[in-house]
Amino acid sequence: MIIYQQELLLVERAIEPKKGYWDLPGGFIEYNESLEQGLARELTEELNLSIQAEQLAYFGSFANQYCYQDVLYHTCDSFFIYRCANKPELKAMDDVAGWQWHALSQLPMEKIAFSSVLQGLTQLVKQVEV
């Protein structure tokens, strides 16, 4: 979760499953990568955003189901927070059609791609409200 002040960055999925829905930037871990290294790589691949794995703070994990080529995979998605000092210059690449900053109080929950992301965002909003 990339946060600037009270805004969260969401990306529009360019591919199935859930093409056109909002998601968090990220993806699958490659062999011999830590979760943080994989996320840092994915941010570069998807948004041309270069960060160090050490800048990520673990937030939590949530169960998910991911259908790929007619196979249903049961996954456990891990979430991290990266707080920006300034809004970064981004470029939609790879499997990202576009991106948009959303106020934490006005997230498009009905258009979120995956249940794990919805759970993570719900938890984030609860923590911000406290």
C-alpha positions as CSV (number, residue, x, y, z in Angstrom):
1,M,0.0,0.0,0.0
2,I,1.6,3.2,-1.2
3,I,0.4,6.1,0.9
4,Y,0.9,9.8,0.5
5,Q,-0.5,11.8,3.4
6,Q,-4.2,10.6,3.5
7,E,-4.3,9.1,0.0
8,L,-3.7,5.6,-1.2
9,L,-2.5,4.6,-4.7
10,L,-4.6,2.1,-6.5
11,V,-3.8,0.6,-9.9
12,E,-6.3,-0.5,-12.6
13,R,-5.8,-4.0,-13.7
14,A,-4.9,-4.4,-17.4
15,I,-5.4,-8.1,-17.6
16,E,-7.8,-10.8,-16.3
17,P,-8.7,-11.8,-13.8
18,K,-10.7,-8.7,-12.8
19,K,-9.5,-6.6,-15.7
20,G,-10.6,-3.0,-15.2
21,Y,-10.9,-3.3,-11.4
22,W,-8.8,-1.5,-8.8
23,D,-6.0,-3.3,-7.1
24,L,-2.8,-2.7,-5.2
25,P,0.4,-2.8,-7.1
26,G,2.2,-6.1,-6.5
27,G,2.5,-9.6,-7.8
28,F,4.0,-13.0,-7.3
29,I,7.4,-13.7,-5.7
30,E,10.1,-15.1,-7.8
31,Y,12.6,-17.8,-6.8
32,N,15.0,-16.7,-4.1
33,E,13.2,-13.4,-3.3
34,S,12.0,-12.2,0.0
35,L,8.5,-10.7,0.1
36,E,10.0,-7.2,0.3
37,Q,12.4,-7.8,-2.6
38,G,9.5,-9.1,-4.7
39,L,7.3,-6.1,-4.0
40,A,10.1,-3.7,-4.7
41,R,10.7,-5.5,-8.1
42,E,7.0,-5.4,-8.9
43,L,6.7,-1.7,-8.1
44,T,9.5,-1.1,-10.6
45,E,7.9,-3.3,-13.2
46,E,4.4,-2.0,-12.8
47,L,4.9,1.7,-12.0
48,N,8.5,2.5,-12.7
49,L,8.8,3.3,-8.9
50,S,12.2,2.4,-7.5
51,I,12.3,1.8,-3.7
52,Q,14.4,-0.2,-1.4
53,A,12.9,-3.3,0.3
54,E,13.9,-1.8,3.7
55,Q,11.5,1.1,3.1
56,L,8.5,-1.3,3.4
57,A,6.7,-1.9,6.6
58,Y,4.7,-5.2,7.0
59,F,1.0,-4.6,7.4
60,G,-0.6,-8.0,7.4
61,S,-1.8,-11.0,5.3
62,F,-5.1,-12.1,4.0
63,A,-6.3,-15.3,2.3
64,N,-7.3,-15.0,-1.3
65,Q,-8.5,-17.1,-4.3
66,Y,-6.9,-16.4,-7.7
67,C,-8.2,-18.0,-10.9
68,Y,-5.6,-18.3,-13.6
69,Q,-6.1,-20.2,-16.8
70,D,-9.2,-21.9,-15.3
71,V,-7.2,-23.1,-12.3
72,L,-8.3,-21.8,-8.9
73,Y,-5.3,-21.1,-6.7
74,H,-5.6,-20.5,-2.9
75,T,-3.1,-17.9,-2.0
76,C,-2.1,-15.9,1.1
77,D,-1.4,-12.3,0.1
78,S,1.0,-10.2,2.2
79,F,0.6,-6.5,2.5
80,F,3.2,-3.8,3.1
81,I,3.0,0.0,3.6
82,Y,5.3,2.4,1.9
83,R,4.8,6.0,3.0
84,C,5.9,8.6,0.4
85,A,7.3,12.0,1.5
86,N,6.3,13.3,-2.0
87,K,3.9,12.0,-4.6
88,P,6.2,10.0,-6.9
89,E,6.1,10.3,-10.7
90,L,4.6,7.0,-11.9
91,K,4.2,5.3,-15.3
92,A,1.7,2.5,-15.9
93,M,3.5,-0.5,-17.3
94,D,3.3,-4.3,-17.4
95,D,-0.1,-5.5,-16.3
96,V,-1.3,-2.0,-15.0
97,A,-3.7,0.0,-17.2
98,G,-3.6,3.1,-15.1
99,W,-3.3,4.4,-11.6
100,Q,-5.1,6.9,-9.3
101,W,-4.7,8.3,-5.9
102,H,-7.8,7.9,-3.6
103,A,-8.6,9.5,-0.3
104,L,-8.5,6.9,2.4
105,S,-12.0,8.0,3.4
106,Q,-13.3,7.5,-0.2
107,L,-11.9,4.2,-1.5
108,P,-13.9,2.5,-4.3
109,M,-14.6,-0.6,-2.2
110,E,-17.2,-1.9,-4.7
111,K,-14.7,-2.0,-7.5
112,I,-11.8,-3.7,-5.7
113,A,-10.5,-6.7,-7.6
114,F,-9.8,-9.3,-4.9
115,S,-11.2,-10.2,-1.5
116,S,-7.8,-10.1,0.1
117,V,-7.2,-6.5,-1.0
118,L,-10.7,-5.6,0.2
119,Q,-9.9,-7.1,3.6
120,G,-6.6,-5.2,3.7
121,L,-8.1,-1.9,2.8
122,T,-10.9,-2.4,5.3
123,Q,-8.3,-3.0,8.0
124,L,-6.3,0.0,6.9
125,V,-9.3,2.3,7.0
126,K,-10.2,1.1,10.5
127,Q,-6.7,1.9,11.7
128,V,-6.8,5.4,10.2
129,E,-10.1,6.1,11.8
130,V,-8.8,5.3,15.3
